[in-house]
Amino acid sequence: MSAPNSRSTSDIIITITTLIFAITSMVTVYISLSAWNNERESVRPYLTFYNSPEVYLENNYLNFSFAFYNVGFHPAASFHSQTLIVDYCLDDQPLHNDQFTLVNYIPQKTSTDLMIKIDLEPTKIDYDNINPHFIIINLKYTDPILEKNHEQIIFLRWEGITNKNLQPIFHCSKEEKNLILDYIKKF
């Protein structure tokens, strides 16, 4: 084999080897970044229900109580919630539309309460029989360590009151969630 052919073959082998190392390095960087992002997501604040939501009547007021628990490793800061309660038929104005902001941090393994108090007297609703309602809770908060904003939207269905018996609260189905989203677009 002549010297120029030997040199050309050697250059091709070196180029292919360099290309393989470059691709391997890019894959390694991608995997490292993915693992790093997954690690960041695993330590973020995340709010879940501490106990089952409660509903009760007291002096013409319909009360909903939600306790949110931070199961993440980082605290939740700048907690802001917006709640919307609307009749199951989705054909009228909301029964309740309100916002709440908490300035304190919600540390890891700590809960915070969200209370909704609705005066039923001006609504002229029959206290003994209240139609089922959807409850939409939009939670927004910040991870103060990573300085990243997070949002959770919770779609619930309260079965109302039947013959003076308070009914439980459940999570909505996917179909109900889609109906609610269509309603909100109109609202």
Backbone as a ProteinNet text record, in pm:
[ID]
protein_1_A
[PRIMARY]
MSAPNSRSTSDIIITITTLIFAITSMVTVYISLSAWNNERESVRPYLTFYNSPEVYLENNYLNFSFAFYNVGFHPAASFHSQTLIVDYCLDDQPLHNDQFTLVNYIPQKTSTDLMIKIDLEPTKIDYDNINPHFIIINLKYTDPILEKNHEQIIFLRWEGITNKNLQPIFHCSKEEKNLILDYIKKF
[TERTIARY]
85.3	0	89.1	50.8	133.6	106.6	199.7	190	67.3	29.7	-90.7	-217.9	-228.6	-348.2	-354.5	-238.2	-231.2	-273.1	-228.6	-263	-412.3	-470.2	-611.6	-697.4	-660	-733.2	-722.7	-607.3	-585.7	-670.9	-678.4	-760.5	-908.4	-953.7	-1094.6	-1125.9	-1037.3	-1058.3	-1059.9	-969	-964.9	-1091.2	-1138.6	-1260.4	-1381.8	-1394.9	-1508.2	-1503.2	-1385.4	-1369.1	-1406.2	-1362.4	-1395.3	-1545.6	-1608.9	-1753.3	-1828.5	-1783.4	-1846.9	-1833.5	-1715.1	-1695.6	-1783	-1797.3	-1880.3	-2027	-2075.4	-2215.2	-2235.3	-2141.1	-2149.6	-2152.2	-2070.8	-2068.4	-2201.6	-2261.1	-2390.4	-2499.9	-2499.3	-2598.4	-2578.9	-2455.9	-2426.4	-2475.6	-2451.6	-2498.7	-2650.5	-2716.7	-2863.1	-2916.8	-2860.3	-2904.5	-2879.7	-2765.5	-2734.7	-2833.7	-2865.6	-2962.5	-3101.1	-3140.8	-3270.9	-3276.4	-3170.1	-3165.5	-3167.7	-3096.2	-3093.6	-3232.1	-3302.3	-3438.6	-3533.8	-3520.2	-3604.6	-3577.3	-3451.4	-3413.9	-3476.6	-3471.2	-3530.9	-3681.2	-3748.6	-3892.5	-3927.8	-3842	-3873.2	-3862.8	-3792.8	-3778.4	-3866.9	-3934.4	-4020.1	-4132	-4190.9	-4308.8	-4424.6	-4505.7	-4623.1	-4731.5	-4848	-4958.1	-5060.5	-5101.9	-5205	-5300.9	-5414	-5508.2	-5449.2	-5457.8	-5412.3	-5517.7	-5641.7	-5757.8	-5860.6	-5963.2	-6071.3	-6134.6	-6172	-6239.6	-6368.9	-6399.5	-6519.5	-6618	-6745.1	-6850.5	-6952.6	-6998.8	-7099.4	-7178.4	-7299.9	-7386.7	-7378.4	-7373.2	-7368.3	-7426.9	-7541.1	-7605.3	-7620.4	-7688.8	-7715.1	-7589.5	-7479.5	-7355.2	-7318.4	-7282.9	-7230.6	-7078.6	-7016.5	-6872.3	-6801.6	-6694.3	-6606.9	-6470.1	-6410.7	-6279.2	-6183.8	-6072.6	-5970.6	-5838.2	-5771.7	-5638.9	-5539	-5446.7	-5344.3	-5212.9	-5146.9	-5025.7	-4910.8	-4799	-4682.9	-4603	-4612.9	-4539.7	-4404.7	-4374.1	-4245.1	-4137	-4012	-3900.5	-3880	-3909	-3891.8	-4019.5	-4007.6	-4127.7	-4204.2	-4331	-4414	-4428.2	-4401.8	-4410.5	-4512.9	-4558.6	-4652.8	-4773.7	-4829.9	-4946.1	-5066.1	-5125.3	-5243.5	-5344	-5468.5	-5571.9	-5689	-5750.5	-5875.8	-5974.2	-6090.8	-6191.5	-6315.4	-6373.8	-6495.3	-6588.9	-6710.5	-6810.6	-6931.6	-6968.9	-7076.1	-7168.3	-7296.9	-7396.8	-7356.5	-7388.4	-7353.9	-7407	-7516.7	-7575.8	-7492.7	-7406.9	-7320.1	-7400.4	-7514.4	-7600	-7626.7	-7553.3	-7578.6	-7446.4	-7455.9	-7337.6	-7286.8	-7158.8	-7104.8	-7169.8	-7183.6	-7230.7	-7122.7	-6997.1	-6884	-6766.7	-6701	-6579.6	-6494.5	-6383.6	-6304.2	-6156.9	-6073	-5929.2	-5877.8	-5767.6	-5705	-5554.5	-5482.6	-5337.2	-5279.7	-5176.4	-5105.6	-4961.7	-4915.9	-4781.1	-4674	-4711.5	-4613.5	-4575.6	-4459.1	-4416.2	-4497.6	-4511.6	-4567.7	-4451.7	-4385.6	-4268.7	-4306.8	-4203.9	-4223.3	-4297.1	-4388.5	-4466.8	-4548.9	-4599.4	-4683.2	-4810.1	-4919.1	-5044.4	-5091.2	-5177.2	-5244.1	-5389.9	-5477.1	-5620.7	-5675.3	-5768.2	-5844.3	-5990.1	-6049.3	-6189.4	-6271.4	-6383.5	-6477.8	-6608	-6655.2	-6776.9	-6874.5	-6988.8	-7086.8	-7215.7	-7256.4	-7382.8	-7495.9	-7577.7	-7684.6	-7811.2	-7824.5	-7948.7	-7979.7	-7884.9	-7919.5	-7941.4	-7897.5	-7912.4	-8050.7	-8125.3	-8258.3	-8255.9	-8145.4	-8133	-8198.3	-8269.6	-8328.8	-8216.4	-8195.9	-8084.5	-8095.5	-8218.3	-8238.3	-8206	-8208.9	-8183.4	-8104.4	-7977.1	-7891.1	-7838.2	-7850.3	-7802.9	-7654.1	-7609	-7464.2	-7393.4	-7269.4	-7189.3	-7047.3	-6986.7	-6845.2	-6764.9	-6649.9	-6558.2	-6425.4	-6382	-6255.7	-6161.2	-6045.6	-5947.5	-5818.7	-5780.1	-5656	-5552.8	-5447	-5341.4	-5217.8	-5163.3	-5037.8	-4943.4	-4818.6	-4718.8	-4580.5	-4484	-4346.9	-4255	-4156.4	-4047.2	-3941.7	-3926.7	-3834.4	-3687.1	-3657	-3518.1	-3476.4	-3560.6	-3529.6	-3589.9	-3667.4	-3732.7	-3813.2	-3898.2	-3981.7	-4127.3	-4216.9	-4359.5	-4424.6	-4524.1	-4597.8	-4747.1	-4824.3	-4969.1	-5032.2	-5135.3	-5214.8	-5361.2	-5436.9	-5581	-5650.7	-5739.7	-5810.3	-5958.3	-6012	-6151.9	-6226.5	-6323.7	-6399.6	-6548.9	-6621.9	-6767.8	-6825.6	-6906.8	-6977.3	-7119.5	-7165.6	-7297	-7413.8	-7386	-7491.5	-7552.3	-7677.3	-7752.1	-7882.8	-7912.1	-8035.8	-8110.6	-8232.1	-8314.7	-8236.8	-8170.5	-8093.1	-7964.1	-7929.9	-7808.5	-7698.5	-7589.4	-7474.8	-7408.4	-7381.1	-7319.7	-7168.6	-7093.7	-6946.9	-6896.2	-6765.3	-6694	-6605.2	-6608.4	-6528.1	-6446.1	-6347.7	-6276.6	-6362.8	-6353.6	-6430.3	-6373.7	-6459.5	-6414.8	-6352.6	-6287.6	-6226.2	-6332.9	-6447.1	-6555.7	-6609.6	-6625.7	-6672.9	-6571.2	-6444.5	-6339.4	-6350.1	-6371.8	-6385.3	-6508.2	-6618.4	-6738.9	-6711.7	-6639.7	-6605.6	-6517.9	-6419.8	-6329.3	-6407.3	-6504.2	-6589.5	-6671.2	-6723.5	-6800.6	-6713.2	-6592.1	-6501.6	-6467	-6453.1	-6424.1	-6536.3	-6660.7	-6775.5	-6786.3	-6737.8	-6750.2	-6656.5
-116.8	0	122	217.4	337	431	521.9	616.3	705.5	762.6	847.5	769.2	644.1	563.8	528.9	497	466.4	586.3	702.7	826.8	855.8	835.6	860.2	765.2	638.9	542.4	577.8	617.7	658.4	780.1	877.2	997.8	961.6	869.6	828.5	759.4	671.1	601.5	700.6	797.6	899.5	984.1	1020.6	1102.4	1025.8	898.7	817.6	799.8	773.2	757.8	886.7	999.3	1129.4	1154.2	1120	1137	1050.2	926.4	837	894.4	943.7	1004.9	1129.8	1209	1329.9	1293.1	1194.5	1151.1	1092.7	1011.5	955.2	1066	1167.7	1280.3	1354.5	1375.1	1444.6	1363	1232.1	1146.4	1151.5	1149.1	1157.3	1289.2	1399.4	1529.9	1532.1	1477.6	1473.8	1393.1	1276.5	1192.7	1262.6	1328.5	1401.6	1515.1	1590.6	1700.7	1647.4	1537.7	1477.4	1432.4	1368.6	1324	1443.5	1548.7	1669	1732.4	1741.3	1796.4	1709.4	1577.4	1487.8	1505.3	1522.3	1545.4	1675.2	1781	1909.2	1894.4	1821.3	1802	1721	1629.1	1543	1615.9	1727.5	1799.5	1924.3	1956.6	2075.4	2064.6	2177.6	2168.8	2108.3	2030.3	1971.5	1959.6	2015.6	2017.4	1909.8	1840.3	1738.4	1753.3	1684.8	1692.2	1622	1688.4	1628.7	1531.1	1574.8	1493.3	1508.2	1428.7	1445.3	1582.6	1648.8	1778.3	1762.4	1864.8	1861.9	1967.7	1938.2	2034.3	2027.3	2145.4	2148	2278.4	2275.2	2392.8	2448.2	2581.4	2645.6	2786	2809.6	2942.1	3003.8	2934.8	2982.1	2991.1	2939.1	2940.6	2798	2783.1	2657.2	2667.5	2576.7	2582.7	2463	2492.9	2390.1	2408.5	2298.9	2304.7	2209.7	2266.7	2188.8	2210.6	2102.4	2111.6	2060.1	2147.2	2109.5	2083.5	1976.9	1930.1	1932.8	1990.7	1998	1868.3	1782.8	1655.7	1667.9	1785.7	1807.4	1835.9	1839.5	1867.6	2017.3	2096.3	2241.8	2306.4	2420.4	2490.4	2550.1	2574.8	2645.9	2788.9	2883.9	3026.2	3094.1	3209.4	3290	3206.9	3133.9	3048.8	3134.5	3105.4	3178.2	3075.3	3089.2	2997.5	3076.9	3021.7	3075.4	2960.3	2982.1	2877.4	2921.2	2823.9	2846.1	2730.8	2764.3	2662.2	2692.6	2594.4	2615.3	2493.6	2519.5	2413.1	2306.7	2183.3	2068.6	2082.6	2154.7	2172.4	2266.3	2344.9	2440.4	2535.7	2579.5	2667.2	2802.6	2834.1	2958	3017.7	3135.5	3199.2	3115.8	3125	3048.2	3087.1	2990.7	3014.9	3087.4	3059.9	3117.6	3134.4	3249.9	3276.6	3368.9	3315.3	3394.6	3356.7	3445.6	3423.3	3437.7	3367.9	3370.5	3365.6	3447.8	3448.9	3433.5	3351.3	3327.9	3373.3	3463.7	3517.1	3430.1	3350.3	3265.1	3145.1	3089.6	2966.8	2849.4	2746.4	2619.2	2520	2495.4	2406.5	2262	2180.7	2038.6	1976.6	1885.7	1811.7	1904.4	2010.5	2106.1	2129.2	2157.1	2179.7	2323.9	2364	2493.5	2470.8	2549.4	2531.7	2634.9	2589.3	2677.5	2660.6	2768.1	2766.9	2849.3	2794.6	2865.2	2874.4	2997.2	3021	3095.9	3033	3090.5	3120	3246.7	3288.1	3245.1	3149.7	3096.7	3181	3268	3345.1	3427.3	3503.1	3580.7	3494.5	3369.9	3284	3222	3221.6	3160.8	3012.3	2947	2803.7	2730.5	2622.3	2537.6	2463.6	2493.1	2436	2284.5	2232.9	2089.4	2008	2073.6	2006	2099.7	2075	2156.6	2066.3	2113.8	2037.7	2006.8	1905.3	1881.1	2001.7	2022.6	2134.6	2087	2155	2134.7	2236.1	2194.4	2282.5	2278.4	2393.7	2403.1	2486.5	2430.1	2499.6	2512.2	2633.8	2661.1	2707.8	2629.1	2660.9	2708	2818.8	2868.3	2896.9	2856.2	2879.6	2874.2	2916.9	2927	2839.1	2782.7	2715	2822.2	2870.7	2980.8	2942.4	2814.4	2771	2770.3	2712.9	2707.2	2824.4	2907.8	3024.2	2984.8	2883.8	2834	2834.5	2880.3	2884.4	2751.2	2713.4	2589.8	2618.9	2538.4	2552.9	2414.3	2400.2	2278.8	2319.4	2247.6	2271.5	2143	2156.4	2041.7	2054.2	1949.6	1947.4	1848.7	1901.1	1818.9	1826.9	1726.9	1724.8	1700.5	1795.8	1779.4	1737.7	1633.9	1578.1	1656.3	1763.5	1850	1801.4	1843.4	1802.4	1740.9	1622.8	1553.2	1521.9	1576	1555.1	1582.3	1695.3	1743.3	1663.6	1571.3	1491.6	1546.1	1587.8	1637.1	1520.7	1541.9	1439	1462.3	1360.4	1372.3	1448.7	1471.8	1537.1	1432.2	1429.3	1336.1	1412.1	1345.8	1403.4	1386	1482.1	1476.6	1371.3	1325.9	1237.8	1323	1259	1329.4	1400.8	1337.3	1398.2	1522.6	1512.7	1628.7	1742.1	1708.5	1810.5	1884.5	1811.9	1876.2	1966.3	1924.1	2008.9	2137.3	2123.6	2240.2	2336.7	2284.3	2370.3	2445.1	2378	2447.5	2557	2530.5	2631	2751.2	2725.4	2833.9	2923.3	2864.9	2944.7	3044.4	3005.1	3093.5	3198.5	3162.1	3245.6	3358.3
0	0	0	-81.9	-93.7	22.5	44.3	155.9	147.4	30.8	26.9	58.2	9.1	38.7	186.5	244	385.5	469	429.2	500	486.9	370.5	346.5	430.2	436.6	518	665.2	707.4	846.2	880	791.4	814.2	825.1	742.1	745.7	878.8	922.7	1050.4	1166.6	1164.5	1271	1268	1151.4	1138.1	1189.8	1151.9	1197	1349	1401.8	1547	1619.1	1568.4	1628.3	1622.7	1511.2	1495.9	1597.8	1616.1	1714.2	1855.2	1889.9	2022.5	2039.6	1933.9	1940.8	1964	1890.5	1907.2	2047	2092.4	2227.5	2332.3	2313.8	2408.4	2407.9	2289.2	2280.8	2350	2331.1	2396.9	2548.4	2593.1	2736.4	2795.2	2724.9	2771.4	2776.9	2674.8	2672.4	2791.2	2815.1	2927.1	3060.3	3072.5	3196.5	3219.4	3114.4	3127.5	3161.2	3099.8	3131	3275.9	3321.7	3461.5	3556.4	3520.1	3603.6	3610	3495.2	3494.1	3575.5	3564.2	3644.1	3792.7	3828.1	3967.7	4018.8	3936.1	3975.4	3994.9	3905.4	3917.3	4041.2	4079.7	4194	4327.6	4332.6	4459.2	4464.9	4357.3	4353.3	4455.2	4494.3	4581.6	4502.4	4568.9	4505.3	4611	4580.3	4676.9	4643.9	4746.8	4734.3	4852.5	4847.7	4959.5	5081.1	5195.8	5320.9	5373.1	5372.2	5409.2	5298.7	5305.2	5209.5	5229.5	5120.5	5134.7	5215.6	5292.1	5375.5	5328.6	5346.5	5316.5	5429.7	5473.4	5579.2	5571.3	5628.3	5637.3	5778.1	5787.1	5918.3	5906	5971.8	5974.1	5835.2	5746.7	5610.3	5524	5569.7	5492.1	5451.7	5326.7	5276.1	5283.1	5354.9	5378.5	5314.9	5244.4	5188.9	5252.7	5295	5358.6	5284.9	5237.8	5168.5	5241.2	5275.3	5336.2	5233.5	5192.5	5095.4	5167.6	5128.6	5194.4	5092.3	5130.7	5041.9	5054.3	4952.9	4953.9	4883.6	4830.4	4766.2	4869.1	4824.1	4914.5	4934.7	4832.3	4843.3	4896.6	4961.5	5007.8	4889.9	4911.7	4813.8	4862.8	4775.2	4811.2	4720.4	4762.1	4683	4640	4734.4	4707.7	4671.8	4558	4512.1	4460.1	4500.5	4451.4	4397.5	4296.2	4245.3	4241.2	4301.2	4306.9	4230.7	4164	4087.7	4121.1	4163.4	4193.3	4106.4	4026.6	3929.3	3928.1	3903.2	3898.1	3795	3825.8	3742	3599	3581.9	3448.4	3360.8	3423.2	3351.5	3262.9	3315.8	3236.4	3302.8	3408.6	3481	3527.8	3587.4	3644.5	3762.1	3792.6	3905.4	4038	4124.1	4260.6	4338.9	4304.2	4376.6	4281.1	4290.7	4212.9	4298.6	4350.4	4444.4	4433.5	4487.8	4489	4631.8	4656.7	4789	4769.5	4845.7	4838.5	4978.1	4987.9	5113.6	5094.3	5178.4	5162	5228.7	5327.2	5395.4	5309.1	5337.6	5271.1	5323.8	5240.9	5284.8	5278.2	5392	5391.7	5358.4	5336.3	5311.7	5430	5400	5500.5	5589.7	5530.2	5602.7	5521.2	5589.9	5519.4	5536.6	5445.5	5454.2	5417.4	5477.5	5456.2	5359.1	5279.3	5191.4	5231.2	5280.7	5324	5226.2	5186.3	5100.1	5177.8	5194.2	5271.2	5179.7	5152	5059.4	5134.4	5131.7	5192.4	5099.6	5143.1	5058.2	5060.3	5159.5	5171.1	5045.3	4989.7	4869.8	4745.5	4746.3	4628.4	4618.7	4728.9	4735.8	4699.5	4730	4707.9	4824.6	4794.7	4897.8	4969.8	5096.2	5173.2	5186.9	5180	5198.9	5073.4	4957.4	4830.1	4738.8	4730.3	4643.8	4532.5	4410.5	4294.2	4305.8	4235.6	4228.5	4166.6	4205.3	4155.9	4122.9	4029.4	4000.8	4081.2	4130	4203.2	4127.6	4083.4	4012.3	4098.1	4128.9	4212	4131.9	4105.1	4032.9	4135.1	4152.2	4247.6	4172.2	4215.5	4158.9	4275.3	4259.4	4363.4	4301	4378.2	4328.9	4411.9	4345.7	4414.2	4438.7	4563.5	4588	4572.1	4577.5	4564.5	4417.3	4331.9	4188.7	4111.8	4183	4123.3	3999.8	4018.6	3909.6	3954.3	3866.3	3895.2	3859.3	3939.2	3915.8	3922.8	3850.8	3851.1	3853.1	3933.9	3939.6	3930.2	3851	3842.4	3885.4	3982.9	4038.8	4001.7	3940.7	3899.4	3988.5	4063.7	4157.7	4127.2	4174.1	4161.7	4300.7	4346.9	4474.3	4440.7	4503.2	4470.7	4530.3	4604.1	4655.4	4785.5	4807.2	4927	4880.4	4929.7	4894.6	5022.5	5035	5154.6	5282.8	5287.3	5402.2	5427.3	5340.2	5355.8	5265.7	5329.2	5252.9	5180.3	5054.1	4971.4	4961.7	4923.4	4918.8	4796.1	4797.8	4687.7	4621.1	4487.2	4408.7	4306.3	4249.1	4134.9	4011.1	3919.4	3795	3700.7	3612.3	3505	3394.3	3301.6	3188.8	3105.8	3086.3	3009.2	3080	3212.7	3289.5	3283.1	3291.2	3281.5	3148.7	3040.1	2909.1	2903.2	2963.9	2969.3	3048.3	3158.8	3241.1	3163.2	3093	3014.8	2906.5	2843.4	2744.9	2810.9	2929.8	3004.9	3039.4	3085.7	3126.3	3007.3	2890	2769.4	2741.8	2771.5	2750.6	2860.5	2979.8	3099.5	3092.8
[MASK]
+++++++++++++++++++++++++++++++++++++++++++++++++++++++++++++++++++++++++++++++++++++++++++++++++++++++++++++++++++++++++++++++++++++++++++++++++++++++++++++++++++++++++++++++++++++++++++

